[in-house]
């Protein structure tokens, strides 16, 4: 990633602090692998911005480098100049993080005192007037040498990835939602208001693409080889293996032809009745390579999965809020049939005949369920929905504990610990959210909320 570095100045205050401030911020960002874009020497006094004219210079500099930077770090080594900052950044089009350097009690004389505490409030005030969205986390003043600053930058980088990645996205809806699942309803027009274009296809379109593929073609044989390395397919018959490979190649064609960022797929029960497969492992593999794929045509959770993937840079997946865990009020079992990416599992999965469809349809109709266990890890969770023209969401954090599931537990699941789970799950239900929830590894709730509320305009449901 690359951040543009803005340095504010106000001549009443010590401008000699600007050079060291710039050096400190660049060094800290470099530790995180983040590049910096700095105003060339000589274009403004001290390489900083004070007043309207220098704000215009910085604005034009950013315009020249549009698309090269993902965010802006606005540094106030001293009080700074709010008018110059607003003029400089009003058109930048990316998230802005405001950093005010702290004063020190042994350096409160006129030649050393920064007053950035006050200057930050002035910048926030004027940005509010200009309707410039920005990020200003606590504490109000912060040294870039603090570990807190490094964590802020890690989260701010996630904010920038989410905002950049989700301003305009394209989600494929392959098939109709399962008839029984009214919980998966969504409003295309509402999604479009938030920059989410939905491309819809019938499952017959998928079957037609599959039918056109030759079982002995290089792309099908290569896909079979790939899958045999991805998971354990030893129990899958040859004809089901070919059908799974054809379905995977056909879905890849949809993704390429329509430039899809994520998909939702109708995964039952027409694919079981026609191709005699369950596409769970296909969704698992898509998620594993960073293309969010929601089962049961859950387009809204595909949107949430994309945000989680952008935040963590790891795979995301869609799970069911599925079972209590004994009588522990802060634990539950999160599960799905087999769409969990291998990178989130504790070992390579085993692909089997789907237990539920085996019971309903008989054996041999539903090979493709990638079974196993979710690995022990911290995680973030998120779910989105459309209602009354608004895109709403809830989010939070927890950890998968690695504790055992009951003997014979089918599919892929894990024990999740979430503080105050009973209250949260009750609020989720009252607010009308579906039984699905998206997760990824790591704690990213800080970044999710900032990106969704501050920059993308999603409405949060507090849980």
C-alpha positions in Angstrom: 0.0 0.0 0.0 1.0 3.6 -0.3 -0.1 6.6 1.8 0.2 10.2 0.8 1.8 12.2 3.6 0.4 15.6 4.4 2.3 17.9 6.8 0.4 20.8 8.3 2.0 24.0 9.5 1.1 27.3 11.1 3.9 29.9 11.3 3.2 31.0 14.9 4.4 27.6 16.0 7.7 25.8 15.7 8.2 24.7 12.1 11.5 23.0 13.0 9.4 20.1 14.2 8.2 19.3 10.7 11.3 17.5 9.4 11.6 15.1 12.3 7.8 14.4 12.2 8.0 13.5 8.6 11.0 11.2 9.2 9.3 9.4 12.1 6.1 8.7 10.3 7.9 7.4 7.2 10.0 5.1 9.3 7.0 3.7 11.1 5.0 3.1 7.9 8.0 1.4 6.4 7.9 -1.1 9.3 4.4 -2.1 8.1 5.5 -2.4 4.5 3.6 0.8 3.5 5.1 3.2 1.0 4.7 7.0 1.3 4.1 9.7 -1.3 5.6 13.0 -0.2 5.4 16.5 -1.7 8.7 17.3 -3.5 11.0 19.7 -1.7 10.7 23.4 -2.6 7.1 23.4 -3.7 6.0 24.8 -0.3 7.6 26.1 2.8 9.2 23.3 4.8 7.4 20.7 2.5 4.3 21.4 4.6 1.0 23.2 3.9 -0.1 26.5 5.3 -2.9 28.6 3.9 -5.0 28.4 0.7 -2.3 28.8 -1.9 -0.1 25.9 -0.5 -3.3 23.9 -0.2 -3.9 24.3 -3.9 -0.3 23.2 -4.6 -0.9 20.0 -2.6 -4.3 19.4 -4.2 -2.7 19.6 -7.6 0.1 17.3 -6.5 -2.4 14.6 -5.4 -4.4 15.1 -8.6 -1.3 14.4 -10.6 -0.8 11.1 -8.7 -4.4 10.0 -8.6 -4.7 6.3 -8.3 -1.2 5.9 -6.9 -2.1 6.2 -3.2 -4.6 4.4 -1.1 -5.0 6.8 1.8 -3.7 10.0 3.3 -2.0 10.5 6.7 -2.5 14.1 7.8 0.2 15.0 10.2 0.1 18.0 12.6 3.6 18.4 14.0 2.3 21.8 15.3 -1.1 23.4 15.3 -1.4 23.3 11.5 -3.6 25.2 9.2 -7.2 23.9 8.8 -8.0 26.0 5.7 -4.9 24.8 3.8 -5.7 21.2 4.8 -9.3 21.4 3.6 -8.2 22.9 0.3 -5.4 20.3 -0.1 -7.5 17.2 0.6 -11.1 18.0 -0.4 -10.7 16.1 -3.7 -8.4 13.3 -2.6 -11.1 10.6 -2.8 -9.5 8.3 -0.3 -9.6 7.9 3.5 -7.8 10.5 5.6 -6.2 9.7 9.0 -5.5 12.7 11.2 -2.4 12.4 13.5 -1.8 15.2 16.0 1.6 15.1 17.7 1.5 15.3 21.6 3.1 18.0 23.6 5.6 17.2 26.4 5.6 18.9 29.8 9.3 19.7 29.7 8.9 21.3 26.2 6.1 23.8 26.8 8.1 27.0 26.0 7.1 29.0 23.0 9.9 27.5 20.8 8.8 23.9 21.5 5.1 23.9 22.2 3.1 22.2 19.4 -0.6 22.9 20.3 -1.6 20.2 17.9 -4.3 19.1 20.4 -6.2 22.2 19.5 -5.2 22.2 15.9 -6.7 18.8 15.3 -10.0 20.0 16.6 -9.8 22.9 14.2 -9.1 20.6 11.2 -12.0 18.3 12.3 -14.3 21.3 12.5 -13.5 22.6 9.0 -13.5 19.1 7.5 -17.0 18.7 8.9 -18.1 22.0 7.3 -16.6 20.9 4.0 -18.1 17.4 4.3 -14.7 15.8 3.9 -14.8 12.3 5.5 -11.9 11.6 7.8 -10.7 9.2 10.5 -9.7 10.5 13.9 -9.2 7.7 16.4 -8.4 8.0 20.1 -6.2 9.1 21.8 -6.6 12.6 20.5 -2.8 13.1 20.3 -0.4 10.3 19.6 3.3 9.9 18.9 4.1 7.9 15.8 6.7 6.1 17.9 3.9 4.6 20.0 2.8 1.0 19.4 -0.7 2.3 19.3 0.2 4.3 16.1 1.4 1.1 14.4 -1.9 -0.6 15.3 -3.8 2.4 14.0 -1.9 2.2 10.7 -2.6 -1.5 10.4 -6.3 -0.9 10.9 -6.3 2.2 8.7 -4.7 0.2 5.9 -7.6 -2.2 6.2 -10.0 0.7 6.0 -8.3 1.9 2.8 -8.5 -1.6 1.3 -12.2 -1.9 2.1 -13.1 1.5 0.8 -11.0 1.1 -2.4 -12.3 -2.4 -3.0 -16.0 -1.8 -2.4 -16.8 1.6 -3.9 -17.9 -0.3 -7.1 -18.2 -4.0 -7.0 -19.9 -6.7 -9.1 -21.6 -9.7 -7.5 -22.9 -12.7 -9.4 -26.2 -14.3 -8.3 -26.2 -17.7 -9.9 -29.6 -19.3 -9.6 -32.7 -18.3 -7.7 -32.6 -18.5 -3.9 -33.7 -21.8 -2.4 -37.5 -21.6 -2.2 -37.6 -22.4 1.5 -35.1 -19.7 2.4 -36.9 -16.3 2.6 -34.1 -15.3 4.9 -31.9 -14.8 1.8 -34.1 -12.2 0.2 -32.3 -9.0 -1.0 -33.0 -5.8 -2.9 -30.8 -5.3 -6.0 -31.8 -1.6 -6.3 -30.7 -0.9 -2.7 -27.4 -2.6 -3.3 -26.9 -0.5 -6.5 -27.3 2.7 -4.4 -24.2 1.6 -2.5 -22.2 0.7 -5.6 -23.0 -3.0 -5.7 -24.0 -4.2 -9.1 -25.8 -7.6 -9.2 -25.5 -9.8 -12.3 -28.1 -12.5 -12.2 -28.0 -15.9 -13.9 -30.3 -19.0 -13.9 -28.8 -22.3 -12.7 -29.8 -23.5 -16.2 -27.1 -21.1 -17.5 -24.6 -22.9 -15.4 -25.8 -26.3 -16.5 -25.6 -25.3 -20.2 -22.0 -24.1 -19.7 -21.2 -27.4 -18.0 -22.7 -29.4 -20.8 -20.5 -27.7 -23.4 -17.3 -28.8 -21.6 -15.5 -31.9 -22.7 -14.6 -34.2 -19.8 -11.2 -35.0 -21.4 -10.3 -31.4 -22.2 -7.1 -29.9 -20.7 -8.9 -27.4 -18.5 -11.1 -30.2 -17.0 -8.2 -32.5 -16.4 -6.2 -29.6 -14.9 -9.1 -28.7 -12.6 -9.3 -32.4 -11.4 -5.6 -32.4 -10.7 -5.9 -29.1 -8.8 -8.8 -30.4 -6.7 -7.0 -33.6 -5.8 -4.3 -31.4 -4.3 -6.8 -29.0 -2.7 -8.7 -31.5 -0.6 -9.1 -35.3 -0.2 -11.4 -36.6 -3.0 -10.6 -40.2 -2.5 -14.3 -41.1 -1.8 -15.6 -39.2 -4.8 -16.6 -41.3 -7.8 -15.1 -40.5 -11.2 -18.4 -39.2 -12.8 -19.0 -36.9 -9.8 -15.4 -35.6 -9.9 -15.9 -34.7 -13.6 -19.1 -32.9 -12.8 -17.5 -31.0 -10.0 -14.6 -29.9 -12.3 -17.1 -28.9 -15.0 -19.1 -26.8 -12.5 -15.9 -25.1 -11.2 -14.7 -24.2 -14.7 -18.2 -22.9 -15.7 -18.3 -20.7 -12.5 -14.8 -19.4 -13.4 -16.1 -18.5 -16.8 -19.0 -16.5 -15.2 -16.5 -14.7 -13.0 -14.2 -13.8 -15.9 -16.8 -12.9 -18.4 -18.7 -10.6 -16.1 -15.7 -9.3 -14.0 -17.3 -10.6 -10.8 -15.8 -9.7 -7.4 -17.9 -12.2 -5.5 -20.8 -14.6 -6.1 -23.8 -16.2 -4.4 -24.8 -19.6 -5.7 -28.0 -21.6 -5.5 -26.4 -24.8 -4.1 -29.5 -27.0 -3.7 -31.3 -29.0 -4.8 -31.3 -28.7 -8.6 -27.6 -29.4 -8.9 -28.1 -32.5 -6.9 -30.9 -33.7 -9.1 -29.3 -32.8 -12.4 -25.5 -33.0 -12.1 -25.6 -35.2 -8.9 -23.1 -33.0 -7.0 -23.1 -30.6 -4.1 -21.0 -27.5 -4.9 -19.8 -26.9 -1.4 -16.1 -27.7 -2.2 -16.3 -25.4 -5.2 -17.3 -22.5 -3.0 -14.6 -23.5 -0.5 -11.9 -23.3 -3.2 -13.2 -20.0 -4.5 -13.1 -18.5 -1.0 -9.6 -20.0 -0.5 -8.3 -18.1 -3.5 -9.9 -14.8 -2.4 -13.2 -14.8 -4.4 -16.0 -14.6 -1.9 -18.6 -17.2 -2.6 -21.8 -17.4 -0.6 -23.9 -20.5 -0.6 -27.7 -20.6 -0.8 -27.6 -17.5 -3.0 -26.7 -15.3 0.0 -25.6 -12.2 -2.0 -25.6 -9.9 1.0 -23.2 -12.1 2.9 -21.1 -12.3 -0.3 -20.8 -8.5 0.0 -19.8 -8.9 3.7 -17.3 -11.6 2.9 -15.6 -9.4 0.4 -15.2 -6.6 3.0 -13.7 -9.1 5.5 -11.3 -10.5 2.9 -10.2 -7.0 2.0 -9.6 -6.2 5.7 -7.7 -9.3 6.6 -6.2 -10.2 3.2 -7.1 -13.8 4.2 -10.1 -15.9 3.0 -13.6 -15.3 4.3 -16.4 -17.7 4.6 -20.2 -17.8 5.2 -21.4 -19.8 8.2 -24.6 -20.7 10.1 -25.3 -19.6 13.6 -25.9 -23.2 14.2 -25.8 -24.8 17.7 -25.4 -24.0 21.3 -22.3 -25.4 23.0 -23.5 -27.2 26.1 -24.6 -24.6 28.6 -21.8 -22.0 28.0 -23.7 -18.7 27.3 -20.7 -17.2 25.4 -20.1 -20.1 23.1 -21.8 -21.5 20.1 -21.0 -23.7 17.1 -20.6 -22.0 13.8 -20.9 -24.4 10.8 -21.6 -24.9 7.2 -21.9 -28.0 5.0 -18.5 -27.7 3.3 -17.8 -24.3 1.8 -15.2 -23.3 4.3 -11.8 -22.4 2.7 -8.9 -24.8 3.5 -6.9 -21.9 4.9 -9.5 -21.6 7.7 -9.5 -25.3 8.4 -7.2 -27.2 10.8 -6.4 -29.8 8.2 -7.1 -30.9 4.6 -10.8 -31.6 4.3 -12.5 -34.9 3.2 -15.0 -34.5 0.3 -18.0 -36.8 0.8 -21.6 -37.4 -0.2 -23.6 -34.6 1.5 -25.3 -36.2 4.6 -28.6 -34.2 4.3 -29.1 -34.9 0.6 -28.0 -38.5 1.0 -30.9 -38.9 3.5 -33.4 -36.9 1.3 -32.4 -38.1 -2.2 -30.5 -41.3 -1.6 -26.8 -42.0 -2.0 -24.8 -40.7 -4.9 -26.7 -37.5 -5.6 -24.5 -35.0 -3.7 -20.8 -35.6 -3.6 -18.9 -32.3 -2.9 -19.3 -31.6 0.8 -15.8 -30.7 2.1 -15.9 -31.8 5.7 -13.5 -31.0 8.6 -13.0 -28.5 11.4 -12.4 -24.8 11.6 -9.0 -24.0 13.0 -8.3 -22.3 16.3 -8.0 -18.6 15.7 -9.2 -15.1 16.4 -11.9 -14.0 14.0 -14.1 -11.1 13.0 -17.8 -11.6 12.0 -20.1 -9.6 9.8 -23.5 -9.8 8.1 -25.3 -7.4 5.8 -28.9 -7.1 4.7 -31.1 -4.7 2.6 -34.2 -3.2 4.1 -36.3 -0.2 3.2 -33.7 1.1 0.8 -30.8 0.8 3.3 -27.8 -1.4 3.4 -27.5 -2.5 7.1 -24.9 -4.5 8.9 -23.7 -5.8 12.2 -20.2 -6.9 13.2 -18.0 -8.1 16.0 -15.1 -10.3 17.1 -14.5 -13.6 18.8 -12.3 -16.6 18.7 -12.5 -20.2 17.6 -11.5 -22.2 20.6 -10.5 -25.5 18.9 -12.7 -27.4 21.4 -14.2 -30.7 20.2 -17.6 -31.0 18.5 -20.0 -33.9 19.2 -19.1 -37.3 17.7 -20.5 -37.7 14.2 -20.8 -33.9 13.6 -21.1 -33.5 9.8 -19.9 -30.7 7.5 -17.3 -28.2 8.8 -17.7 -26.3 12.0 -15.9 -24.9 15.0 -16.7 -23.7 18.6 -16.8 -19.9 18.7 -16.4 -17.9 21.8 -18.1 -14.4 21.7 -18.4 -12.2 24.7 -22.0 -11.5 25.7 -23.2 -13.9 22.9 -26.8 -14.3 24.2 -27.6 -10.6 24.1 -25.9 -10.2 20.7 -27.7 -13.2 19.1 -31.0 -12.0 20.5 -30.5 -8.5 18.9 -29.5 -10.1 15.6 -32.8 -11.9 15.6 -34.9 -9.0 16.6 -33.3 -6.8 13.9 -34.3 -9.3 11.2 -30.9 -10.6 10.1 -30.5 -14.0 8.5 -29.1 -17.2 10.1 -25.9 -16.7 8.1 -22.8 -14.8 9.3 -19.5 -14.2 7.5 -16.1 -14.6 9.2 -12.4 -14.1 8.5 -9.3 -14.6 10.6 -8.0 -11.7 12.8 -9.7 -8.9 14.7 -10.8 -6.2 12.2 -14.0 -4.8 13.7 -12.3 -1.4 14.2 -11.6 -1.1 10.4 -14.9 -2.6 9.3 -16.9 0.0 11.2 -14.8 2.9 10.1 -15.0 1.9 6.4 -18.7 1.1 6.4 -20.0 4.0 8.4 -17.5 6.8 7.7 -16.8 6.3 4.0 -19.3 3.9 2.5 -22.5 5.0 4.3 -23.7 1.6 5.5 -26.1 1.7 8.5 -24.9 -0.2 11.6 -27.1 -2.3 13.8 -25.7 -2.2 17.3 -25.5 -5.6 18.9 
